[in-house]
Amino acid sequence: MKAFQQALLFLLSTTLTTADLMIGDQVCMTGFIMDNFCVERGTLLDNSSVTTMKNPELHSYHCLLDVGVCINSGYQVLGNKDPISGLYCPGLRIDTTDTNTVLAAGRAHGTTESDPDFFSCDTCTGPDGNPIAGYQATIVGTVKELGEGVGRVTGAPGTRSVVGTPVLTNVQVLDSMVACDPNMMVSVEADVLGNECLIRSSDSAAVSVAVGGADDVMDDASSTLESPPATAATTTVPPVINLPETTPPAAIEDEKEDCSSGFCQTTLTDGYTLKYKINEVEATVTMEVTYDGEAWLGIAFSEDERMGGSDGILGSPDTEIPQKYRLNQGFIEIMSPEEQTLTDASVEMVDGKTVMKFTKPLVEPDQIPISPGLNNMLWANGGVSNAIGYHGTNRAAFSLNLNFSGSVAPETSPLPPVVESTALKVGDEI
């Protein structure tokens, strides 16, 4: 597994270049939002058994947005997870003058719903079903300070120090499903040995930002994330923008293949395959998704090739059991216990691969039916992350021909891409 992780990091280092941030640059990054107090403390204030930089998905909205000592410490958007140590990289700090912007966006996204594992967020105003832990967002801002890493290095994975990270000002806090303009997009990745976290930008992107030039990435100009105004910061979370197509859709299976007499198989993308079988007597479908690496996996049934309104099955090796979710515009919500009808469901690591299996009824109340012939579907995965959340470019739409007893559906073209984001819960004022 370690050899695979190092090879993957080497591949990342060949497609990303170390960025030299400069004061005044406009940048965009998506990740977990964490208060600096819990970073420097080393463990979450509301759950001292949880290492802050290991499991930010367990950081409650309550701790993040209600507790004075956390609010007053300021916030940062974390970098990516180092697959060798399992610790997240320190990312980019948000200037304390923009704290109210973070609070407004986070509280609008969180919910006051209670959960047995977390304290409720007292100041959140989002609808029931929204996350209560693991707040993720897309942050756009202007570099104000370079930090001790001089705009290149933010520290080591899991560090409790925040002084190495650059500081952003005039920030916009957007939904994590909003894709960054490639001209502004940066990430923070651990180096091959996991010794330090480097600020990266894509080879095609200049860090010093010129607005525009994204027509080759977005089909619809209204779907690009424009550069923010240099003055006033926005405090609202806009509706989710449809993500650009970056992965070719999966091909439709042979229309004459009968997937009720045995498993059919399709390749969703390189290193990601789907096996499926119709159980006509039981009126169910059995699916097995295999991913070359360790990450959360997702498969969804869609009516219109879009994330919003789709029914997803998401699972992680950390939880071992996949569950059903409703995919909404900008967030996902787990279905009720009564709707968790999956059987023979599991997520496990097998020879360095993540394997998710489940059997699902074809037709269920208030859910998208699975029918003979072509079905619109979506796939996603976490890349190198086990924490169910933002998938980045690791997603697409595809059409799947489910032939029952040799029934043949008419020919149709492949579909373009899509999919989603999530979260968790946390503690009371201490």
Salt bridges, closest charged atoms under 4 A:
ASP20 OD1 - ARG152 NH1 2.49
ASP35 OD2 - HIS59 NE2 3.14
ASP66 OD2 - HIS62 ND1 2.76
ASP95 OD1 - LYS144 NZ 3.07
ASP175 OD2 - HIS109 NE2 3.89
ASP292 OD1 - LYS353 NZ 3.59
GLU339 OE2 - ARG326 NH2 2.60
GLU364 OE1 - LYS324 NZ 2.93
GLU364 OE2 - LYS360 NZ 2.88
GLU420 OE2 - HIS391 NE2 3.97
ASP428 OD1 - HIS62 NE2 3.21
